[in-house]
Amino acid sequence: MPKPSLSDPVVAALLEVAKVRFALFRERFGRDPDPDEPLLFDPAQCDPMAASEADSRVQVVSAAMAKDVDASAVLGLLGYGLTN
């Protein structure tokens, strides 16, 4: 399998989603995330905890819609098929 490139539209969409989630992490927790902390997090928790699979999908779709990028491509890249 070829290595993804930054010019790949799916990778570019993933980066846009990550930017949104990074900003939301900063807003929720008042700091930048550590490398091992989830960008798809449970906002009800006081500390960064991974969101459920269903919530993760919603977070990806919401961020993709905010940036007008292909949510299904990002979900697929992250291993969240539309019917998993």
N, CA, C and O of each residue as an XYZ file, in Angstrom:
336
protein
N       0.845     -1.176      0.000
C       0.000      0.000      0.000
C       0.887      1.234      0.000
O       1.824      1.322      0.793
N       0.599      2.201     -0.894
C       1.426      3.413     -0.939
C       1.242      4.277      0.301
O       0.175      4.314      0.914
N       2.310      4.962      0.644
C       2.279      5.865      1.791
C       1.406      7.078      1.467
O       1.558      7.682      0.405
N       0.466      7.450      2.398
C      -0.377      8.624      2.135
C       0.460      9.893      2.039
O       1.470     10.046      2.726
N       0.021     10.792      1.176
C       0.704     12.056      0.949
C      -0.166     13.205      1.445
O      -1.393     13.104      1.447
N       0.463     14.291      1.864
C      -0.289     15.464      2.304
C      -1.142     16.038      1.182
O      -2.114     16.746      1.447
N      -0.794     15.745     -0.068
C      -1.592     16.230     -1.189
C      -2.807     15.340     -1.453
O      -3.679     15.706     -2.241
N      -2.871     14.187     -0.807
C      -4.022     13.290     -0.926
C      -5.233     13.972     -0.287
O      -5.146     14.411      0.859
N      -6.354     14.071     -0.995
C      -7.534     14.760     -0.436
C      -8.045     14.147      0.864
O      -8.569     14.859      1.720
N      -7.897     12.837      1.018
C      -8.355     12.189      2.255
C      -7.464     12.597      3.416
O      -7.958     12.878      4.509
N      -6.172     12.631      3.194
C      -5.232     13.048      4.241
C      -5.466     14.521      4.574
O      -5.442     14.905      5.743
N      -5.689     15.336      3.560
C      -5.971     16.752      3.794
C      -7.254     16.916      4.610
O      -7.321     17.768      5.496
N      -8.270     16.107      4.315
C      -9.525     16.153      5.080
C      -9.283     15.732      6.529
O      -9.820     16.341      7.454
N      -8.478     14.694      6.720
C      -8.147     14.244      8.079
C      -7.454     15.353      8.860
O      -7.746     15.556     10.039
N      -6.546     16.065      8.218
C      -5.844     17.163      8.891
C      -6.809     18.276      9.289
O      -6.665     18.868     10.359
N      -7.785     18.563      8.440
C      -8.781     19.587      8.773
C      -9.619     19.160      9.971
O      -9.904     19.967     10.855
N     -10.011     17.895      9.998
C     -10.769     17.369     11.140
C      -9.915     17.436     12.403
O     -10.405     17.815     13.466
N      -8.641     17.068     12.288
C      -7.743     17.111     13.446
C      -7.596     18.534     13.983
O      -7.538     18.732     15.197
N      -7.537     19.522     13.097
C      -7.432     20.925     13.538
C      -8.638     21.324     14.377
O      -8.492     21.978     15.410
N      -9.819     20.935     13.937
C     -11.039     21.246     14.682
C     -11.017     20.557     16.039
O     -11.298     21.176     17.065
N     -10.685     19.290     16.037
C     -10.686     18.529     17.296
C      -9.604     19.050     18.245
O      -9.811     19.081     19.458
N      -8.466     19.455     17.709
C      -7.387     20.023     18.524
C      -7.888     21.290     19.218
O      -7.669     21.477     20.414
N      -8.561     22.155     18.461
C      -9.088     23.402     19.030
C     -10.136     23.110     20.094
O     -10.181     23.788     21.121
N     -10.977     22.113     19.861
C     -11.997     21.757     20.851
C     -11.367     21.169     22.109
O     -11.856     21.395     23.216
N     -10.284     20.414     21.938
C      -9.565     19.886     23.098
C      -9.032     21.053     23.932
O      -9.190     21.089     25.152
N      -8.407     21.991     23.254
C      -7.836     23.158     23.933
C      -8.929     23.945     24.663
O      -8.737     24.387     25.796
N     -10.073     24.110     24.001
C     -11.193     24.833     24.614
C     -11.719     24.096     25.844
O     -12.007     24.721     26.864
N     -11.843     22.780     25.754
C     -12.419     21.989     26.849
C     -11.460     21.869     28.030
O     -11.875     22.024     29.179
N     -10.180     21.596     27.760
C      -9.235     21.285     28.832
C      -8.257     22.412     29.147
O      -7.460     22.297     30.078
N      -8.309     23.499     28.381
C      -7.481     24.660     28.668
C      -6.010     24.499     28.347
O      -5.171     25.238     28.861
N      -5.697     23.535     27.498
C      -4.294     23.285     27.123
C      -4.268     22.455     25.854
O      -5.280     21.892     25.437
N      -3.083     22.390     25.247
C      -2.916     21.520     24.088
C      -2.861     20.067     24.545
O      -2.410     19.784     25.655
N      -3.315     19.147     23.704
C      -3.254     17.730     24.080
C      -1.824     17.201     24.060
O      -1.004     17.618     23.241
N      -1.541     16.284     24.968
C      -0.287     15.546     24.922
C      -0.375     14.566     23.752
O      -1.477     14.247     23.304
N       0.759     14.085     23.251
C       0.740     13.193     22.089
C      -0.100     11.922     22.278
O      -0.618     11.368     21.309
N      -0.231     11.469     23.520
C      -0.972     10.225     23.749
C      -2.430     10.457     24.164
O      -3.125      9.507     24.526
N      -2.896     11.700     24.116
C      -4.271     11.996     24.511
C      -5.187     12.036     23.287
O      -4.774     12.464     22.209
N      -6.419     11.592     23.461
C      -7.333     11.491     22.316
C      -7.911     12.831     21.878
O      -8.334     13.636     22.708
N      -7.925     13.061     20.568
C      -8.626     14.228     20.030
C     -10.126     13.942     19.944
O     -10.940     14.865     19.936
N     -10.480     12.675     19.880
C     -11.879     12.257     19.931
C     -12.141     11.855     21.383
O     -11.979     10.696     21.766
N     -12.545     12.828     22.167
C     -12.638     12.645     23.619
C     -14.070     12.781     24.109
O     -14.938     13.309     23.415
N     -14.293     12.290     25.323
C     -15.592     12.400     25.980
C     -15.633     13.761     26.674
O     -14.925     13.962     27.660
N     -16.439     14.691     26.187
C     -16.449     16.037     26.764
C     -17.052     16.106     28.169
O     -16.917     17.122     28.851
N     -17.707     15.044     28.598
C     -18.309     15.031     29.937
C     -17.285     14.693     31.023
O     -17.564     14.851     32.212
N     -16.116     14.234     30.621
C     -15.097     13.839     31.589
C     -14.210     15.028     31.960
O     -13.988     15.925     31.146
N     -13.709     15.025     33.184
C     -12.814     16.094     33.649
C     -11.417     15.960     33.052
O     -10.718     16.957     32.867
N     -11.018     14.749     32.756
C      -9.718     14.468     32.142
C      -9.963     13.883     30.754
O     -11.007     13.278     30.513
N      -9.012     14.057     29.847
C      -9.203     13.530     28.496
C      -9.341     12.002     28.490
O      -8.408     11.278     28.837
N     -10.498     11.542     28.096
C     -10.786     10.113     27.962
C     -11.349      9.908     26.565
O     -12.088     10.750     26.054
N     -10.999      8.792     25.955
C     -11.482      8.511     24.606
C     -13.008      8.444     24.583
O     -13.636      7.907     25.496
N     -13.577      8.991     23.540
C     -15.021      8.919     23.333
C     -15.401      7.512     22.912
O     -14.558      6.748     22.442
N     -16.665      7.170     23.080
C     -17.159      5.893     22.581
C     -17.048      5.902     21.053
O     -16.845      6.953     20.444
N     -17.182      4.738     20.450
C     -17.091      4.668     18.995
C     -18.194      5.509     18.351
O     -17.946      6.219     17.376
N     -19.387      5.433     18.883
C     -20.499      6.219     18.322
C     -20.229      7.712     18.451
O     -20.445      8.463     17.500
N     -19.761      8.150     19.616
C     -19.453      9.572     19.809
C     -18.278     10.008     18.938
O     -18.254     11.134     18.440
N     -17.309      9.120     18.756
C     -16.171      9.439     17.891
C     -16.629      9.701     16.470
O     -16.167     10.644     15.827
N     -17.534      8.872     15.981
C     -18.066      9.069     14.630
C     -18.757     10.431     14.524
O     -18.546     11.169     13.562
N     -19.581     10.752     15.519
C     -20.290     12.032     15.508
C     -19.297     13.187     15.521
O     -19.488     14.176     14.813
N     -18.241     13.070     16.317
C     -17.238     14.127     16.402
C     -16.515     14.302     15.066
O     -16.254     15.430     14.646
N     -16.194     13.198     14.400
C     -15.530     13.273     13.094
C     -16.466     13.922     12.076
O     -16.054     14.814     11.334
N     -17.712     13.481     12.039
C     -18.666     14.030     11.072
C     -18.897     15.515     11.336
O     -18.934     16.308     10.395
N     -19.051     15.900     12.587
C     -19.266     17.317     12.925
C     -18.076     18.172     12.506
O     -18.249     19.248     11.934
N     -16.874     17.693     12.790
C     -15.672     18.449     12.418
C     -15.538     18.526     10.904
O     -15.159     19.566     10.366
N     -15.845     17.433     10.214
C     -15.764     17.425      8.747
C     -16.770     18.400      8.153
O     -16.459     19.115      7.200
N     -17.957     18.430      8.705
C     -18.971     19.364      8.210
C     -18.536     20.809      8.452
O     -18.753     21.674      7.603
N     -17.929     21.069      9.596
C     -17.469     22.428      9.912
C     -16.407     22.898      8.923
O     -16.315     24.090      8.628
N     -15.618     21.980      8.417
C     -14.541     22.321      7.472
C     -14.896     22.008      6.022
O     -14.080     22.204      5.121
N     -16.121     21.519      5.801
C     -16.600     21.194      4.462
C     -15.674     20.203      3.755
O     -15.257     20.418      2.617
N     -15.365     19.110      4.464
C     -14.561     18.035      3.886
C     -15.361     16.729      3.951
O     -16.387     16.657      4.627
N     -14.894     15.719      3.258
C     -15.583     14.441      3.127
C     -15.482     13.613      4.408
O     -14.444     13.016      4.696
N     -16.570     13.589      5.166
C     -16.589     12.849      6.427
C     -16.429     11.349      6.206
O     -15.745     10.684      6.984
N     -17.044     10.806      5.166
C     -16.967      9.360      4.944
C     -15.534      8.920      4.656
O     -15.122      7.841      5.081
N     -14.776      9.739      3.942
C     -13.385      9.400      3.659
C     -12.557      9.397      4.940
O     -11.720      8.517      5.141
N     -12.793     10.385      5.810
C     -12.055     10.451      7.078
C     -12.453      9.283      7.970
O     -11.593      8.656      8.588
N     -13.743      8.986      8.044
C     -14.190      7.847      8.846
C     -13.535      6.561      8.359
O     -13.092      5.742      9.164
N     -13.473      6.384      7.041
C     -12.835      5.193      6.490
C     -11.358      5.130      6.811
O     -10.840      4.068      7.155
N     -10.676      6.252      6.702
C      -9.242      6.304      7.007
C      -8.979      5.954      8.469
O      -7.968      5.330      8.792
N      -9.890      6.356      9.347
C      -9.745      6.072     10.781
C     -10.258      4.681     11.169
O     -10.168      4.283     12.330
N     -10.794      3.951     10.197
C     -11.283      2.607     10.478
C     -12.726      2.557     10.956
O     -13.188      1.522     11.434
N     -13.439      3.672     10.828
C     -14.851      3.705     11.174
C     -15.682      3.664      9.899
O     -16.051      4.706      9.358
N     -15.973      2.473      9.425
C     -16.828      2.379      8.253
C     -18.202      2.922      8.586
O     -18.568      3.010      9.758
N     -18.959      3.284      7.579
C     -20.281      3.846      7.812
C     -21.240      2.853      8.434
O     -22.243      3.256      9.022
N     -20.953      1.547      8.316
C     -21.857      0.547      8.871
C     -21.205     -0.324      9.919
O     -21.782     -1.343     10.297
N     -20.022      0.029     10.409
C     -19.344     -0.793     11.444
C     -20.168     -0.852     12.691
O     -19.769     -1.490     13.665
